[in-house]
Amino acid sequence: MSAQAAPSKRSGWGLHPTIIAAGWVSFFTDFSSQMVVPVLPLFLIVVLKAPVLTLGVIEGLGAAMAGILRLLSGWLSDRMGHRKPLMVAGYGLSNLIKPAFALAPGWGTVLALRLGDRVGKGLRSAPRDALLADVTTAQERGKAFGFRRSMDLLGAALGPLAAAGILLWSHNAYRLVFFATLLPGLAALVVALVMLKDARRPVTDTHRVLPRINLLALPRPFQRYTLTLTVFALANFSEGFIILRERSLGLAPALIPVAYFVMNAVASLLSMPAGMVADRVGRRRVLVLGFLLLSGTYWGLGWIRSAGWIWPLLALYGVTVALVEGNQKVYAAELIGPEQRGTALGTFNAITGVAGLPAALGAGLLWQAWGPRAPFLAGALVAMTAVFLLLVLVPASRGRRAASA
């Protein structure tokens, strides 16, 4: 067990209390966030009359902003020796800014608010992932990350249902949905302040020496893994385009959040089992399957002509999320030592996050130039490239045989 490994205290689920707390914070935050996500593209296009490329600009710049700040926040959490302050600041900013979307008069204001929301995500993500790795051993890390991601996705599933209910009741009053995000947002902030606890991390010389923010200074396997996941990030562009694809196929506005619920419900149910399977069979196998499923899902979204196909394809997309999102971070954490973990995860998240800018801009340009099929077919091809790189460049993880990290 590492120097940062958890003490023996566990909950009834066999998880450290910090993991449980992080799960509840993620639940309420994503409940709030995913009330916004399926509504914001419609609000931009239908209410504010913005072009589709605007969605690519907003989501791309937001992803890049979050990515850059993940690097800095991960480095700073290593320097401070504490993760919680940055997590609280990040969750607080994101959750308190979302209701302001209701007051936006134009897409420029939406851009500014979205960037503020992504600043909050950038502040919290790397310290949170590092904290989860700090309080777990290698043998249980997939389960812990999977639990946190399951709670995150459970909130992400229920949030769109709440948004759909508000839209049905109010006859598509998008701004009312944004106002309603305040309640789950405040709940997330209270839980973060009261329940989250930092790991007991001994203050050694490694905490007093500034960690280097330099991908080339990190281990070679970590570098190759980051490159591979960056290519995958280029394929996995903003889910806002999936929402616009649903609209282009004629799905009613109030049903779009319900479709989003299906996706997130599947992902929530499968995330923890996917982490546990990866603990046993190795993460690379699970990631390869996830990459292949994303390629197939995008191929389907590109070619379908009926809105009825949206439902099984979004369920399949939810399986992809469950297989990839938690395990990709666990594998990154296992490729680095605990004294550099925050910096390394911040570097990983920064590079893959910044890839969201060309991904979203490219999707917007392809949509405007060749129609709604083009970005999904291009994404399917890029995802297959990522599969090739994962098999060629990245060593297989060892599952249960992995040494404690």
Secondary structure, DSSP 8 states (H G I E B T S, - for coil): --TT---S---TTS--HHHHHHHHHHHHHHHHHHHHTTTHHHIIIIIS---HHHHHHHHHHHHHHHHHHHHHHHHHHHHHT-SHHHHHHHHHHHHHHGGGGGG--SHHHHHHHHHHHHHHHHHHHHHHHHHHHHTS-TTTHHHHHHHHHHHHHHHHHHHHHHHHHHHHHHTS-HHHHHHHTHHHHHHHHHHHHHH---------HHHHS-----GGGS-HHHHHHHHHHHHHHHHS--THHHHHHHHHTT--GGGHHHHHHHHHHHHHHHHHHHHHHHHHH-HHHHHHHHHHHHHHHHHHHHH--SGGGHHHHHHHHHHHHHHHHHHHHHHHHHTS-GGGHHHHHHHHHHHHHHTHHHHHHHHHHHHHHH-THHHHHHHHHHHHHHHHHHHHHS----GGG----
